[in-house]
Amino acid sequence: MTFHTQWMTMAVMLSSGVMIGVILDTYRVLKARFRLRGWTVSLVDFLYWTVSAALVFSLLMWSNWGELRFYIFVAVCMGLFLYLSWLSRPVSRCIRCLVQWIEQVLRWLVLALHTLIWVPLVYLWLLLKKVLHVLWRLLLVLGKVALKVLTPLEWMTRPLRNFFSPYFAKIQRIYGKMKTWWTKKKRKG
């Protein structure tokens, strides 16, 4: 391995230590914000270490085709130590501010969707219910009026009623038989 490759690998591993620190601070802030407890902490710890290992391994493969030397471990640890001692507090504050900003944007979006979509739909539904109620009441009133008007005219419909009444009686008998057959079948099954 050439001297240039070694220095480039050292710089990449220092930066990977810094990235591991950023990921760690992000995890700490989110863990505190969402109050993770119990098995979720173990799961997120496992995910953190998996992502960190994948990051270091992929950067090591990119920089020197995966040749593992002692100075690589030193570089990763030194990058993490430098990050934790110099950059951890400001980055944690920035991450907290970013999380708060994202929460405010999401709250605003939910409020906007509620105000612009949900509230008008509720009012439209209430308006539709009132209109249908008024139409139903109007239909009932018209039906009562029609019955009062048509009752004296019953003599006009008597021939049609007399003609169709035997058929209606047969239909009612068939319906009654089917209904009893169906209830017997339901009791057996």
C-alpha positions in Angstrom: 0.0 0.0 0.0 1.4 3.4 -1.0 2.0 6.3 1.4 -0.7 8.3 -0.3 -3.3 5.5 0.1 -2.4 5.2 3.8 -3.0 8.9 4.4 -6.2 8.9 2.4 -7.4 5.8 4.4 -6.4 7.6 7.6 -8.4 10.7 6.6 -11.4 8.6 5.6 -11.4 6.6 8.8 -11.1 9.9 10.9 -14.2 11.2 9.0 -16.0 7.9 9.6 -15.3 8.3 13.3 -16.9 11.8 13.1 -19.9 10.4 11.2 -20.3 7.7 13.8 -20.4 10.5 16.4 -23.0 12.4 14.5 -25.1 9.3 14.2 -24.7 8.7 17.9 -25.7 12.2 18.8 -28.7 11.9 16.5 -29.7 8.7 18.2 -29.3 10.3 21.7 -31.4 13.3 20.8 -34.2 11.1 19.3 -34.0 8.7 22.2 -34.5 11.5 24.6 -37.2 13.2 22.5 -39.3 10.1 21.9 -38.6 8.6 25.4 -37.6 5.2 24.1 -37.6 2.5 26.8 -37.3 -1.2 27.1 -36.8 -3.4 24.1 -37.0 -0.5 21.6 -33.7 0.8 23.0 -32.0 -2.6 22.4 -33.4 -2.7 18.9 -32.3 0.9 18.1 -28.8 0.1 19.6 -28.5 -2.9 17.4 -29.5 -0.8 14.3 -27.0 1.9 15.4 -24.1 -0.5 15.6 -25.2 -2.2 12.3 -25.3 1.1 10.5 -21.9 2.2 12.0 -20.2 -1.1 11.1 -21.6 -0.9 7.5 -20.4 2.7 7.2 -16.9 2.0 8.4 -16.7 -1.2 6.3 -18.0 0.5 3.1 -15.6 3.5 3.6 -12.7 1.1 4.2 -13.6 -0.9 1.0 -13.8 2.4 -0.9 -10.5 3.8 0.4 -8.1 0.8 0.4 -10.1 -2.3 -0.8 -10.6 -3.5 2.8 -7.1 -3.8 4.1 -7.4 -3.8 7.8 -4.5 -2.3 9.8 -4.1 -1.2 13.4 -4.0 2.5 12.5 -7.5 2.2 11.0 -8.9 1.4 14.4 -6.9 4.2 15.9 -8.2 6.6 13.2 -11.8 5.7 13.8 -11.4 6.0 17.6 -9.5 9.3 17.2 -12.3 10.7 14.9 -15.0 9.7 17.4 -13.0 11.2 20.3 -12.4 14.5 18.4 -16.0 14.7 17.5 -17.2 14.0 21.1 -14.8 16.5 22.6 -15.2 19.4 20.1 -18.4 19.0 18.0 -20.9 17.0 20.1 -22.6 19.9 21.9 -23.2 22.2 18.9 -24.3 19.3 16.7 -26.7 18.0 19.4 -28.2 21.5 19.6 -28.5 21.7 15.9 -30.2 18.3 15.8 -32.6 19.3 18.6 -33.5 22.5 16.7 -34.0 20.5 13.5 -36.3 18.0 15.3 -38.3 20.8 16.8 -38.6 22.5 13.4 -39.8 19.3 11.8 -42.3 18.8 14.6 -43.6 22.4 14.1 -43.9 21.9 10.3 -45.8 18.6 10.9 -48.1 20.3 13.4 -48.7 23.1 11.0 -49.5 20.6 8.1 -51.9 18.7 10.3 -53.6 21.9 11.4 -53.8 23.1 7.7 -55.2 19.8 6.6 -57.7 19.8 9.4 -58.8 23.4 8.7 -58.8 23.2 4.9 -60.1 19.7 4.3 -61.7 18.1 7.4 -63.7 21.1 8.7 -65.3 21.9 5.3 -66.2 18.2 4.8 -67.9 18.1 8.2 -69.9 21.2 7.4 -70.8 19.8 3.9 -72.0 16.6 5.6 -74.1 18.5 8.1 -75.6 20.7 5.3 -76.4 17.6 3.2 -78.1 15.9 6.2 -80.2 19.1 6.8 -81.1 19.3 3.1 -82.1 15.6 3.0 -84.1 16.0 6.2 -86.0 19.0 4.7 -86.6 17.0 1.5 -87.9 14.1 3.5 -90.2 16.2 5.5 -91.5 17.9 2.3 -92.0 14.4 0.7 -94.0 13.3 3.8 -96.2 16.4 3.6 -96.8 16.0 -0.1 -97.6 12.3 0.5 -100.2 13.2 3.1 -101.7 15.8 0.8 -101.8 13.3 -2.1 -103.6 10.7 0.1 -106.2 13.3 1.2 -106.7 14.3 -2.5 -106.7 10.8 -3.9 -109.0 9.1 -1.3 -112.2 10.7 -2.7 -111.1 9.5 -6.1 -110.9 5.8 -5.0 -113.9 5.0 -7.2 -111.7 5.6 -10.2 -109.1 3.0 -9.2 -111.5 0.3 -8.0 -111.7 -1.5 -11.4 -107.9 -1.8 -11.6 -107.7 -3.0 -8.0 -110.4 -5.6 -8.5 -108.7 -6.9 -11.6 -105.2 -7.2 -10.0 -106.3 -8.3 -6.5 -106.4 -12.1 -7.2 -102.8 -11.9 -8.5 -101.7 -10.0 -5.4 -103.3 -12.6 -3.2 -101.4 -15.4 -5.1 -98.1 -13.5 -4.8 -98.7 -13.0 -1.1 -99.4 -16.8 -0.6 -96.2 -17.7 -2.5 -94.2 -15.2 -0.5 -95.6 -16.7 2.8 -94.8 -20.2 1.7 -91.2 -19.2 0.7 -90.8 -17.4 4.0 -91.9 -20.5 6.1 -89.7 -22.7 4.0 -86.7 -20.4 4.5 -87.2 -20.2 8.3 -87.4 -24.0 8.5 -84.2 -24.3 6.5 -82.4 -21.8 8.7 -83.5 -23.7 11.8 -82.1 -27.0 10.5 -78.8 -25.5 9.3 
